[in-house]
Amino acid sequence: MNRYTKYISVLFVCLVWGGQAFSQFELSVPAITKQEFFNPAYNSYKEYVSLNVMSRQQWYNAGVDGPKVLAANAYIPLGKRALGLGTTIVSEEVGLRSVNTFYLSLSKKLRLGTDAHLALGVGMGVQGESYDRKKMIHYPEVNFNRVELSQTNPAFTMGMMAMVSNFFMGISSNITVSKNDFDYKYLTGFDGTIGMVKAVNEDFVYKLALVSKYYIQNQIKAGQDGKLDNGYVSPILDLSFHCFLFSSIWLGTSHRLNEAQTFTLSARFGKVKKITVGYTYEKGIGSGLNRYDTQGIFLSYNFLKKSSRKKAYFKKRSVLYDTPLSEYLY
């Protein structure tokens, strides 16, 4: 390993160790979004500058002010050392709570073999949290001026992304160090994805993926007898099937266990497909507020100079892949 790889590896280990010693708040994004907003290593396989913007409105037809997310992500490759610089901004509104997170990240891509690659990414930044006091309903004798409703804390993120032949796997986590909650002794949770890509021919490629999101959070449930029961929030599991048609159109669906059936349509435009515009619709199939629907839009712009599609060979089989599979991950 060269010195850049050593630096990133040491920093990655330190962040994991630090996450077990300090408290943290998780990103509040209430369901699965695009992985590049969570995993600082996810964009590492791009050999071009890219910009991503996403907007999401949860439970928009529930008649309540559901959670809203507005996020932006940028990635810049640095020279020929397989290094990359990324920045991510996530603005969330969940009820009376607003959370704004900013990360600046560095990633490194490693070649492990002819058809095996591994990327590591770490980032640091800040997270600001505040509450809308004007909308709070409380007893007159309660004085909120003595309560710290707004705070800003250091934030860290880390992730890995691996590609072997036509398989990929990624995992990431984030840490926000807070002086208020030093009782927690674990990482707050993980976002992950695993899947495979198959090129049937030049005009038809399909992708199977399992996306998971698990944060260690307590929840209280009221039974039919009126008794309260303590437990943990179940992990979110999202099994998806997407097709990439004519090098231009993404069409797919995914099933989020006990929550939603999601439908996604996006299209690439331009001579070398620089612009991608997409729409996501989630049909609520769960209980409570999860029976309502969610919608979102996203926009990507890639500063490509020419088409990145190349002929590559994996396991002695001729398949139409980018080098490696990043052509089919975004």
Residue pairs with C-beta under 8 A, 6 or more apart in sequence:
1 9
1 110
2 81
4 81
4 83
4 108
5 108
5 110
5 120
8 106
8 107
8 108
8 120
8 121
8 122
9 120
11 122
12 120
12 122
12 158
15 122
15 156
15 158
15 175
16 158
16 187
18 156
18 175
18 177
19 156
19 173
19 175
19 186
19 187
19 188
20 185
20 186
20 187
21 185
22 175
22 177
22 178
22 182
22 184
23 177
23 178
23 180
23 181
23 182
23 183
23 184
24 174
24 175
24 176
24 177
24 178
24 184
24 187
24 188
25 99
25 127
25 129
25 153
25 176
25 178
25 188
26 174
26 176
26 188
26 189
26 215
26 217
27 38
27 90
27 92
27 99
27 101
27 174
28 67
28 92
28 94
28 97
28 99
29 37
29 56
29 69
29 71
29 90
29 92
30 58
30 67
30 69
30 94
31 58
31 213
31 236
31 256
31 259
31 260
31 282
31 294
32 211
32 213
32 236
32 238
32 256
33 54
33 56
33 69
33 71
33 296
34 52
34 54
34 298
35 42
35 170
35 172
35 191
35 193
35 211
36 42
36 43
36 52
36 73
36 75
36 88
36 330
37 52
37 54
37 71
37 73
37 88
37 90
38 157
38 159
38 172
38 174
38 191
39 121
39 159
39 160
39 161
39 170
39 171
39 172
39 191
40 86
40 88
40 103
40 105
40 106
40 107
40 121
40 122
40 123
40 157
40 158
40 159
40 172
41 107
41 119
41 120
41 121
41 159
41 160
41 161
41 170
41 172
42 119
42 121
42 159
42 161
42 170
42 172
42 329
43 50
43 73
43 75
43 84
43 86
43 107
44 82
44 84
44 107
44 108
44 109
44 119
44 121
44 161
45 109
45 117
45 119
45 161
45 163
45 324
45 325
45 326
45 329
46 75
46 77
46 84
46 302
46 326
47 77
47 308
48 77
48 302
48 303
48 304
48 305
48 308
49 74
49 75
49 76
49 77
49 302
49 303
50 74
50 75
50 300
50 301
50 302
50 303
51 72
51 73
51 74
51 300
51 301
51 302
52 71
52 72
52 73
52 74
52 298
52 299
52 300
53 71
53 72
53 73
53 298
53 299
53 300
54 69
54 70
54 71
54 72
54 296
54 297
54 298
54 299
55 68
55 69
55 70
55 71
55 296
55 297
55 298
56 68
56 69
56 70
56 280
56 294
56 295
56 296
57 66
57 68
57 294
57 295
57 296
58 66
58 67
58 68
58 69
58 294
59 66
59 67
59 284
59 289
59 292
59 293
59 294
60 66
60 292
60 293
60 294
60 295
61 292
61 293
62 289
62 292
64 289
65 95
66 289
66 292
66 294
67 92
67 93
67 94
67 95
68 92
68 93
69 90
69 91
69 92
69 93
69 296
70 90
70 91
71 88
71 89
71 90
71 91
72 88
72 89
73 86
73 87
73 88
73 89
74 86
74 87
74 88
75 84
75 85
75 86
76 84
76 85
76 86
77 83
77 84
78 84
78 85
81 108
82 108
82 109
82 110
82 111
83 106
83 107
83 108
83 109
84 106
84 107
84 108
84 109
84 121
85 104
85 105
85 106
85 107
86 103
86 104
86 105
86 106
86 107
86 121
86 123
87 102
87 103
87 104
87 105
88 101
88 102
88 103
88 105
88 123
88 157
89 100
89 101
89 102
90 99
90 100
90 101
91 98
91 99
91 100
91 101
92 98
92 99
92 100
92 101
96 131
96 132
96 135
96 136
97 129
97 130
97 131
98 129
98 130
98 131
98 132
99 127
99 128
99 129
100 127
100 128
101 125
101 126
101 127
101 128
101 155
101 176
102 125
102 126
102 127
102 155
103 123
103 124
103 125
103 155
103 157
104 123
104 124
104 125
105 121
105 122
105 123
105 124
105 157
106 121
106 122
106 123
107 119
107 120
107 121
107 122
108 119
108 120
108 121
109 117
109 118
109 119
110 117
110 118
110 119
110 120
111 117
112 118
114 314
115 164
115 165
115 314
115 315
115 324
116 162
116 163
116 164
116 165
117 162
117 163
117 164
117 324
118 160
118 161
118 162
118 163
119 160
119 161
119 162
120 159
120 160
121 157
121 158
121 159
121 160
121 161
121 172
122 156
122 157
122 158
123 156
123 157
123 158
124 154
124 155
124 156
124 157
125 154
125 155
125 156
125 157
126 152
126 153
126 154
126 155
127 152
127 153
127 154
127 155
127 176
128 150
128 151
128 152
129 150
129 151
129 152
129 153
130 149
130 150
131 149
131 150
133 144
133 149
136 144
138 144
148 180
151 178
151 180
153 176
153 177
153 178
153 179
154 176
154 177
155 174
155 175
155 176
155 177
156 174
156 175
156 176
156 177
157 172
157 173
157 174
157 175
158 172
158 173
158 174
159 170
159 171
159 172
159 173
160 170
160 171
160 172
161 168
161 169
161 170
162 168
162 169
162 170
163 324
163 325
165 314
165 315
166 196
166 197
166 198
166 199
166 314
166 319
166 321
166 325
167 194
167 195
167 196
168 193
168 194
168 195
168 196
168 197
168 325
168 329
169 192
169 193
169 194
169 195
170 192
170 193
170 194
171 190
171 191
171 192
171 193
172 190
172 191
172 192
173 187
173 188
173 189
173 190
173 191
174 188
175 187
175 188
186 216
188 215
188 216
189 213
189 214
189 215
189 216
189 217
190 212
190 213
190 214
190 215
191 211
191 212
191 213
192 211
192 212
192 213
193 209
193 210
193 211
193 212
194 209
194 210
195 207
195 208
195 209
195 210
195 240
196 207
196 208
196 209
197 205
197 206
197 207
197 321
197 325
197 328
197 329
198 205
198 206
198 207
199 205
199 319
199 320
199 321
200 206
201 320
202 247
202 320
203 245
203 246
203 247
204 243
204 244
204 245
205 243
205 244
205 320
205 328
206 241
206 242
206 243
206 244
207 240
207 241
207 242
207 243
207 244
207 252
207 328
207 329
208 240
208 241
209 239
209 240
209 242
210 237
210 238
210 239
210 240
211 237
211 238
211 240
211 254
212 235
212 236
212 237
212 238
213 235
213 236
213 238
214 235
214 236
215 233
216 232
217 232
217 233
218 230
218 231
218 232
218 233
219 230
219 231
219 232
219 233
220 228
220 229
220 230
220 231
221 228
221 229
221 231
222 228
222 229
223 229
234 258
236 256
236 257
236 259
237 256
237 257
238 254
238 255
238 256
238 257
238 262
239 254
239 255
239 257
240 252
240 253
240 254
240 255
240 262
241 252
241 253
241 254
242 250
242 251
242 252
242 264
243 250
243 251
243 252
244 250
244 328
245 251
247 268
247 273
247 309
248 267
248 268
248 269
248 273
249 265
249 266
249 267
249 268
250 264
250 265
250 266
250 267
250 278
251 264
251 265
252 263
252 264
253 261
253 262
253 263
253 264
254 261
254 262
254 264
255 261
255 262
256 262
256 282
258 285
258 286
258 287
258 290
259 284
259 285
259 286
259 290
260 282
260 283
260 284
260 285
260 286
260 290
260 294
261 282
261 283
261 285
262 280
262 281
262 282
262 283
263 280
263 281
263 282
263 283
264 278
264 279
264 280
264 281
265 278
265 279
266 276
266 277
266 278
266 279
266 298
267 276
267 277
267 278
268 274
268 275
268 276
269 275
269 276
269 277
272 304
272 305
272 306
272 307
273 302
273 304
273 307
274 301
274 302
274 303
274 304
275 299
275 300
275 301
275 302
276 298
276 299
276 300
276 301
276 302
276 330
277 297
277 298
277 299
278 297
278 298
278 299
278 300
279 295
279 296
279 297
280 295
280 296
280 297
280 298
281 293
281 294
281 295
282 293
282 294
282 295
283 293
284 290
284 291
284 292
284 293
284 294
285 291
300 330
308 322
308 326
308 327
309 320
309 322
309 327
310 321
310 322
310 323
311 318
311 320
312 319
312 321
312 322
312 323
312 324
313 319
314 321
321 327
321 328
322 328
